[in-house]
Amino acid sequence: MNRLILMLIAFFCCQCAFAQKAAFRPDHASVRIPATISFRNESKGADRYEWSFGDGAQSTEVSPSHLYLKSGRYVVILKAFKGKKMKQVQHEIDVLPPEGCVVSIETPMGTMVAKLYDQTPKHRDNFFKLVEEGFFDDLLFHRVISGFMIQGGDPNSRGADKSKMLGGGGPGYTVPAEFNPALIHKKGALAAARTGDQVNPKKESSGSQFYIVQGNVQSDQSLTQNEERKGIRYNAEQRAAYQSLGGTPFLDMDYTVFGEVVYGLEVIDKIAATKTERGDRPAADVTMKIRAVH
């Protein structure tokens, strides 16, 4: 009898301890998008958890992280379960609008978030205008070369038959080149495609076609050789980026870089690893939807 009483006391004490420890803490209460917030679960003794992040997304991870792509005030709710018992706690998160132009690039392999550079205003404004018009919706990454880049933005790629050659479409105009030695082709660089120098001596950019760099890690020697070949100089930060992230430095100052992926670099690798067929087109279509992040 005494043993049974002790067991009952221990059980109810555990339940009380659980009830007192349903809690979590966000690593930031206020962030500016795009930003990922991590939530540290401080609950004790629960069997499972259900999270609601306030924007329609949910998770059952113990201590999840979540990317917010729209500004606003969100109520994040954690439900901690112990058998049939449930305790709920919530926190408010303020997500502030981004500084400058930011877009999300949604693909079947994940979402990338890119910021557009103010140093290239013509390309920034043109790309953002097309995004707001829905120009890129359901277009393809029609040219993918592993270790180099992924390219899209051809309006002729929307619903294109497998036999159709792609890469020649656009909005009917070009954008003047905006070369800037501060903007390099590191991994994740967002740059404008263009026709070759023979027919395009001013190196003007396609009005809509773009590529995102994957590239390869560069050695100090290869960077020095590229500097000598092109008459440019990389600073310490640029060298570090090429030697850690990788990139395609041989394109610097020949194609306009007008933005960079700040979230979702792994998505580039997933797309670049897809099987390709004639014209470097993925065997399975990789579609895109690009949205302005406000």
C-alpha positions in Angstrom: 0.0 0.0 0.0 2.8 2.4 0.9 4.5 1.6 -2.4 1.3 2.4 -4.4 0.8 5.7 -2.6 4.4 6.7 -3.4 3.9 5.8 -7.0 0.7 7.9 -7.2 2.5 10.8 -5.5 5.4 10.5 -8.0 2.9 10.4 -10.9 1.0 13.5 -9.9 4.3 15.4 -9.2 5.4 14.6 -12.7 2.2 15.9 -14.1 2.6 19.1 -12.1 6.1 19.5 -13.2 5.0 19.1 -16.8 2.3 21.7 -16.4 4.8 24.2 -15.0 7.3 23.6 -17.8 5.4 24.1 -21.0 7.5 27.0 -22.4 9.6 28.2 -25.3 11.8 31.1 -26.2 12.4 32.6 -29.7 15.9 33.8 -30.4 14.5 37.1 -31.6 11.3 38.9 -30.7 11.7 41.3 -33.6 13.4 40.6 -37.0 13.6 42.1 -40.4 12.8 39.8 -43.3 14.1 37.7 -44.8 15.0 36.1 -41.5 14.9 32.7 -39.9 13.8 32.6 -36.3 14.9 29.6 -34.1 12.6 28.6 -31.2 14.2 27.0 -28.1 11.8 24.6 -26.5 12.0 24.8 -22.7 9.2 22.4 -22.0 9.9 19.4 -19.8 8.4 15.9 -19.9 6.2 16.2 -23.0 5.6 13.3 -25.4 5.2 15.5 -28.5 4.9 19.1 -29.7 2.8 21.0 -32.2 3.9 24.4 -33.4 1.9 27.1 -35.2 4.0 30.0 -36.6 1.2 32.4 -37.2 1.6 32.4 -41.0 -0.1 29.1 -41.8 3.1 27.0 -41.3 3.3 24.3 -38.7 5.9 21.9 -37.3 6.2 18.9 -34.9 9.9 19.3 -34.3 11.1 19.8 -30.7 12.9 23.1 -31.3 12.2 24.2 -34.9 13.4 27.2 -37.0 11.1 29.1 -39.3 11.6 31.4 -42.3 9.2 34.4 -42.4 8.7 36.0 -45.9 6.0 38.5 -45.1 6.1 41.3 -42.6 3.5 41.6 -39.7 2.9 40.6 -36.1 2.7 36.8 -35.7 1.4 34.8 -32.7 3.6 31.7 -32.4 1.8 28.9 -30.4 3.4 25.8 -28.9 1.2 22.9 -27.8 3.0 20.4 -25.6 1.4 17.0 -25.0 1.8 14.5 -22.2 -0.5 11.6 -23.0 -3.9 13.1 -23.2 -2.9 16.3 -21.4 -2.0 19.4 -23.3 -0.5 22.7 -22.3 -0.3 25.7 -24.6 2.0 28.8 -24.5 2.5 31.5 -27.1 4.7 34.5 -28.0 4.3 37.4 -30.3 6.9 37.9 -33.1 7.3 41.2 -34.9 8.5 40.7 -38.5 9.6 44.0 -40.1 9.6 44.8 -43.8 13.0 44.2 -45.6 15.4 47.0 -46.4 15.6 47.3 -50.1 14.2 44.9 -52.8 13.9 41.3 -51.7 12.3 38.4 -53.7 11.6 34.8 -53.0 12.2 32.2 -55.7 9.9 29.2 -55.1 10.8 25.9 -56.9 9.8 22.2 -56.4 13.2 21.7 -54.7 12.8 24.5 -52.1 12.7 28.2 -51.8 15.5 30.7 -52.3 15.4 34.3 -51.1 17.5 36.9 -52.9 18.2 40.6 -52.3 18.6 42.9 -55.3 21.6 45.3 -55.2 21.0 49.1 -55.0 24.4 49.5 -56.9 22.7 48.2 -60.1 19.5 50.2 -60.1 18.5 49.5 -63.7 18.6 45.8 -63.3 17.1 46.0 -59.8 14.1 48.0 -61.0 13.5 46.0 -64.1 13.7 42.6 -62.3 11.4 43.8 -59.5 8.9 45.2 -62.0 8.7 41.9 -63.8 8.3 40.1 -60.5 5.4 42.3 -59.5 3.8 41.7 -62.9 4.0 37.9 -62.4 6.2 37.6 -65.4 8.3 34.7 -64.0 5.4 32.6 -62.8 5.7 29.0 -64.0 8.7 29.6 -66.2 11.5 27.0 -66.1 15.1 26.8 -65.1 15.7 25.8 -68.7 19.5 25.6 -68.6 21.3 23.8 -65.8 25.0 23.1 -65.7 26.4 21.4 -62.5 29.4 23.2 -61.1 28.5 26.4 -63.1 25.0 27.9 -62.8 21.2 27.5 -63.2 19.4 29.7 -65.7 15.8 30.8 -66.3 13.6 33.7 -67.2 12.8 32.7 -70.8 9.0 33.4 -71.3 9.0 30.8 -74.0 9.7 28.1 -71.4 6.2 28.3 -69.8 4.6 25.0 -70.6 7.2 24.3 -73.2 7.3 20.9 -75.0 10.4 18.8 -74.4 11.4 19.2 -78.1 11.4 23.0 -78.0 14.7 24.8 -77.9 14.8 27.4 -75.2 17.0 30.4 -74.3 16.0 32.9 -77.0 13.0 34.5 -75.4 12.6 37.8 -73.5 10.4 40.8 -73.0 11.6 42.5 -76.2 14.3 44.8 -74.7 17.7 44.7 -73.1 19.1 46.4 -70.1 22.4 48.4 -70.2 25.3 46.8 -68.5 26.0 47.8 -64.9 29.4 46.3 -64.1 30.7 47.0 -60.5 33.9 45.5 -59.2 32.3 45.2 -55.7 29.8 42.7 -57.1 31.3 39.3 -57.9 30.1 35.9 -59.2 30.3 34.1 -55.8 28.0 31.2 -55.2 24.5 32.5 -55.0 25.1 35.5 -57.2 22.1 36.6 -59.2 23.2 37.8 -62.6 21.8 38.8 -66.0 22.2 36.5 -69.0 23.0 38.1 -72.4 24.0 37.4 -76.0 27.6 37.1 -77.0 30.1 39.9 -77.6 30.0 39.4 -81.3 26.4 40.6 -81.6 26.4 42.5 -78.3 29.6 44.6 -78.0 28.1 46.7 -75.2 27.4 43.5 -73.2 23.8 44.6 -72.6 21.7 42.2 -70.5 18.7 40.2 -71.4 15.5 41.9 -70.3 14.4 38.9 -68.3 16.8 35.9 -68.4 19.0 35.5 -65.4 21.2 32.9 -63.8 22.2 32.0 -60.3 25.8 30.9 -59.7 26.8 27.6 -58.3 30.5 27.5 -59.4 33.4 25.8 -57.6 35.7 26.7 -54.7 38.6 28.8 -56.0 42.3 28.6 -55.1 44.4 31.7 -54.3 46.4 31.0 -57.4 43.4 30.8 -59.7 42.1 34.1 -58.3 45.4 35.8 -58.9 45.5 34.5 -62.5 42.0 35.8 -63.1 43.1 39.2 -61.7 46.0 39.4 -64.1 43.9 38.2 -67.1 41.1 40.7 -66.5 43.0 43.6 -64.9 40.9 43.5 -61.7 41.7 43.2 -58.0 39.8 41.2 -55.4 39.8 42.4 -51.8 40.2 40.1 -48.8 36.5 39.6 -48.4 35.9 38.7 -52.0 38.8 36.2 -52.0 37.4 34.6 -48.8 34.0 34.2 -50.5 35.5 32.6 -53.6 37.7 30.3 -51.4 34.9 29.2 -49.1 31.6 29.4 -51.0 33.0 29.1 -54.5 31.8 30.8 -57.7 32.7 31.6 -61.3 35.2 34.5 -61.2 36.0 34.3 -64.9 32.6 36.0 -65.5 33.4 39.0 -63.4 33.0 42.4 -65.2 31.6 40.7 -68.3 28.1 39.9 -67.0 26.1 42.1 -64.7 25.6 40.8 -61.1 22.6 42.5 -59.6 21.7 40.5 -56.5 22.5 37.5 -54.4 20.8 34.5 -52.7 20.7 35.2 -49.0 18.7 32.1 -48.0 18.5 28.7 -49.7 21.9 28.1 -51.2 21.3 24.4 -50.9 18.5 24.7 -53.4 21.0 25.8 -56.0 22.9 22.5 -55.5 19.7 20.5 -55.7 18.7 22.0 -59.0 22.2 21.8 -60.4 22.3 18.1 -59.6 19.2 17.3 -61.7 19.6 15.1 -64.7 19.7 17.1 -67.9 19.1 16.4 -71.6 19.6 18.3 -74.9 20.5 22.0 -74.4 21.3 21.4 -70.7 17.5 21.3 -70.0 16.5 19.4 -66.9 14.8 16.1 -67.7 12.1 16.9 -65.2 10.9 20.5 -65.4 12.0 22.8 -62.6 9.5 25.6 -62.5 9.7 28.8 -60.6 7.4 31.4 -58.9 9.1 34.6 -57.9 7.4 36.9 -55.4 8.2 40.3 -53.9 8.9 40.1 -50.2 7.2 42.9 -48.3 
